Amino acid sequence: MGNACKRLAYCCVEPCVEPSDWEPGHSGGGDSYRPSPHGKNSYQEEAPRRPIGPNAPGIPATTTVPPGGPPPPVPPPQPAPPKPQVAIGGGKLPDGVKYELRTLPVTDRRDVGDGDGVRVYVEVLKNPHETSILPPDVQEALYQRGTALLNRDFATADALETKIEDEDYKIFENKRNEEVLVHKYRVRLRGVDAPEIDQPYWQQAQVVLFDLVEGHSLQLFVYNEDPYGRIVADIYCNKKFIQEVLLKRGCVWHFVKYDKRPEFAKWEKEAQAARVGLWVDLNPEKPWDYRKKQRSKSAPRFRSRH
């Protein structure tokens, strides 16, 4: 384990917080939860806070840091957690699933781009997979930011927070006035394809997906990552399989090229027979055909010299 891992070990031992501990807010850039008020350009020396880094909740209660004093000694390193082989709640992961994630509640409509994708935030300490993949650069930046806050070097803390965000991590604050680290993911729903923007019914599909996930934590079973950097996953929310609901409501197509589960084909046929959603049109254009047509329009054309 490198020095960065050793320094950050005590930053990853705070007890997990439940969704009720989170406070929705109007955060910029599509964030679903309130970023730390002690973040960039908003430090208040009078307000008590529990930063990630030195003086984090993992340090024993007897450890104190007087105002302006030096940071506490670094606790002994902790071994990295093993890669999980079972689901978070126990039991075996479904076939083909690489790992499971539990997200923070989705509250911002902007986090749902269309009917088959969503942006989510995952609390690092609440997900074993996350603690096992935390990049060394982020670990080091968290440690340095905690030290900078204790030394009231807010300019340095601002720069380090920006460095953390550049790696798709963010620092949020819960209702207990505690800072926690979250990882941002873009998720592609496995096995379905929604209408593209400007295709008929694309806005309705987007609204249905947001209504299903709004205010709820999501359970993700992750299979792989697509060429665009999105994780490809089955999504469960409030005891509902989201792909099943979308297919039965006629919001998406079964993307049979990448997923041949027979139940998906069955749910799609049920929606077609009921003429619901996009199937009110007898022959709706498939999104993969639409994309192919758009690519052919934008492809460069060369004149023959003969």
Summary of the structure (lengths in Angstrom):
residues: 306
radius of gyration: 22.8
end to end distance: 65.8
largest distance: 85.8
contacts: 895
relative contact order: 0.15
helix: 34%
strand: 18%
